[in-house]
């Protein structure tokens, strides 16, 4: 099973940008939790902590796509490093304002201004696409590996943030991601041999990615997929608390992420069958089918098992989804397209968490799992309704890319030796 992954990392420089990028990606999964725990501990207000964290997330929905567009236009290192430095400075300002008991508005201001951490996960995927241009099998393995890394970040990040905030100091859970963002992004950008060169706009890039009907479908599907994740987290916290095991919520959620990571590793080793659109529909359908049994949970043990199983459809869905996004958009807009997809997920997570919190408070913890299962069904319905658009846009993009494939030998001669495969 590991053979495809060994071949994947035969590319020179792939280990370097993967390991350094992981640091920055881990920081993103720590920042939100670290901010909430820090403010709640020092100001003794979860309402204020949630409001400050929500303001930062809302700003991220605007800044991340803009940064993706700038990366496509000017290159990864020229944009990512200044953005990470600014994010680190504003994060430090947030911690300082809180420690000095500054006015509440300064917390909102510094938190909003710190929302410029670059999407290193998207930039890593862009590097894989540049290394394995045209190699569908290798890109399938790369997307699978990237999804497993995302799952690991979601498992480790919140746990580390909470452990630092409670075991060292409330500020430690926010200072650590600050440093990881800065160090990880700088080291990632220093891997210049694998940084994709800025590509001139091709015929498919004459319009904004937002006008791509296929990408519009994917963004809406990802919005509901994110709602699955956000509502699942809130429902699990509420349900475990109702059972008298609130402290076990993190363990139960970790089981879901572990199930997803295991499925991702196995899925990456499989040989691709069918079209990318049919695989995506199958993945979303599997996610909807495996989320429904969560409503049958009758206690901690059954919930733990069902969560592990439910997670096993998450990675295949995200792997095929991210791969499909890369097929839908021109290479010169790959970072912007990927960040738009991630933005939809983040928006869905915020939406799902908000609606689930209201639902649990109004109807009780036993009703919580109706939301993630319903959101998964809605994602499936949207994907099925937009299937024709997806197929049409993939076919159109393939036709536009055909001239690029004809020029591949000439481009290969111009490739720098440092980017060549070992």
C-alpha positions, 0 to 999 in steps of 0.5 A: 500500500505504501509503494504509491507514496514512495513513488510520490516522494521520489520527486526532488524537493517534495519532502522539503515543502511537505514537512515545512508546510505542515507546520503552517497548516497545523497553526491554522487548526490551532489559531481559532481554538487558541483564541477562544480559550485564551480570551475565555480564560482571561476575560471570563466570557465565552460570548466575547471569545466566540465573537472575536473568533467569529470576526476573524473567521469572517475576515478570512473568508475574504482575505484567503481568496484574495491572497490566492489570486495574488499568489497566482499573479506574483508567485508563492514566496512573494505573497505568502511570506509578507502575509505570514509576517503581517499575520504574526505581528497582528496576532502578537498585538492581539495577545499584547492587548489582552494581557494589558487589559486593553479595550475590547474593540482592540481585540476585534481589530487585531483579530481581524487584521491577523486574518492574513495567514496564507493557505499553505495547503493549497500552495502545496497542492499547486506544487504537486500539480506542477511536479506531476503535470498530466500524471493523473495517478500521481496526482490522485496519490498526492491529493490523498496524502494532502487530505490525510495531512489535513486530517492530522492537523484537525486532530493534533491542532486543537489538542495542542492548543488546549494543552498549551493554554491549560498546561502552560498559560492561556496565551500559549495556545495562541502564541504557538500558532503565531510562531508556527505560521511565521516559521512554517511559511518562511521555511515553505517559501524557502523551498524554491526548487519546487515553487511553481513559476508564475504562468501567463493567463491561458485562454481559460483564465479570461474570466474569474474562477467564480464565473465557472459553473462547475466551480460554483457547483463545487463551492455549494457542495463544499458549503454543505460539506463544511456544514457537516463538519461544523454541525458534527462537532457541535452535536458531538460536544452537546451529546457527550455532555448530555451523557455525562462525558463532556470531556470525551468529546475530543476523543470521539471527534478524533475517532472520526478524523482517524477514520477519515485519515485511514480511509484516505491512505487506503484510497490513495493507494487504489487504482483510479476507476471511472471519471472524476465526476462519477467518483465525486458523486460516489464519494458524496453519496457515501458520506451521506449514507455513513452520516445517517446512522449517527442518529441511531447512537444510543451511548458512548460506545455506539457513538464512538464506533459510528463516528469512526465509520462516518469518517471513512467517507470524508477523505475520499469525498474531499480527495476527489473533490479537490482533484475535480476543482483542479480539473475545472480551473486553468493552471494560472488560477489554481491557487485562487480556485483552491482557496475559493473551495477552502473558503466555502468549506470554512463558511460551511463549518461556521454555518453548521456550527451556528445552526447546530448550536441553535438547534441543540439549545432549542430541541435538545442534544438528541436532535443534534445529529439530524443536522450533519446527516441532513447537510450531507444529503443536501450536498449529494442533491446539489452534486447530482443536480450540478453533474451536467455542469461539472461534466461540461466544464471538465470537458471544456477545460480538457479541450482548452488544455489540449494545445498545452499538451502538444507543447509539452516537449518544448516546455520540458526542455525549458524546465529547470533541473532542480524541479526535475524528478529524481 
